[in-house]
């Protein structure tokens, strides 16, 4: 049996991220990945059972990496505005370092793949974030809404700004910087206060 090669596995992940960002999930396939990585398709099966296993594990890895990064220096006792500012800052900084990883997760977010990893992400981060949100509601720093409404108001504006930043050719005048981030975040915080 052939040995696993960490460099090949990293190459596979990188090529898969690039493919999904460029072509979407519909354009991804094991044979296409093997060709892009210049390896035999059989080599991929040393590391993964099948395409679904590969996509699940890659999505899980990136989802955890992004959430770990977004919660760096986070404390569930923080006031709501302080905690959300930190998460925006951390997410923005992660995007600046790893834009393709963030774009990959955004492509996967509304697929069955992401639905399967949501439980694991919730198990890891749900209590931490839930305690922070509940404390913020109790302090009257945030009003209670469903998760979907909360996420749409708290984070979707940031991710839309990141998309505008990715599409520079469509809006040459737009520059994403800290001033733009702060302006948007201040409006988000106003909208979430009771």
Long-range contacts (C-beta under 8 A, 24 or more apart in sequence): 1-46, 2-43, 2-46, 4-46, 4-47, 8-37, 8-39, 8-43, 8-47, 9-47, 11-37, 11-39, 12-37, 12-39, 12-44, 12-47, 12-54, 13-58, 13-61, 16-54, 16-55, 16-58, 17-58, 17-62, 17-100, 17-101, 17-104, 18-100, 20-104, 20-107, 20-108, 21-100, 21-103, 21-104, 21-107, 24-107, 25-55, 25-107, 25-108, 25-111, 25-113, 28-55, 30-54, 52-113, 55-108, 55-113, 56-113, 56-116, 56-117, 58-104, 59-104, 59-105, 59-108, 59-113, 59-114, 59-117, 60-117, 60-120, 62-101, 62-104, 62-105, 63-105, 63-114, 63-117, 63-121, 64-120, 64-121, 64-124, 65-101, 66-91, 66-94, 66-101, 66-102, 66-105, 67-121, 67-124, 67-125, 69-93, 69-94, 70-94, 71-125, 71-128, 74-128, 74-132, 76-128, 76-129, 76-131, 76-132, 76-135, 77-132, 77-135, 78-132, 79-136, 79-139, 79-141, 80-132, 80-136, 80-139, 80-141, 80-142, 80-189, 80-192, 81-141, 81-189, 83-132, 83-136, 84-154, 84-185, 84-188, 84-189, 84-192, 85-185, 87-155, 88-158, 88-181, 88-185, 89-181, 91-155, 91-158, 92-158, 92-162, 92-181, 95-162, 99-162, 99-166, 102-162, 103-166, 106-159, 106-163, 140-194, 141-193, 141-194, 142-192, 142-193, 142-194, 143-192, 143-193, 143-194, 150-192, 153-188, 153-191, 153-192, 154-188, 154-192, 157-184, 157-185, 157-187, 157-188, 158-184, 158-185
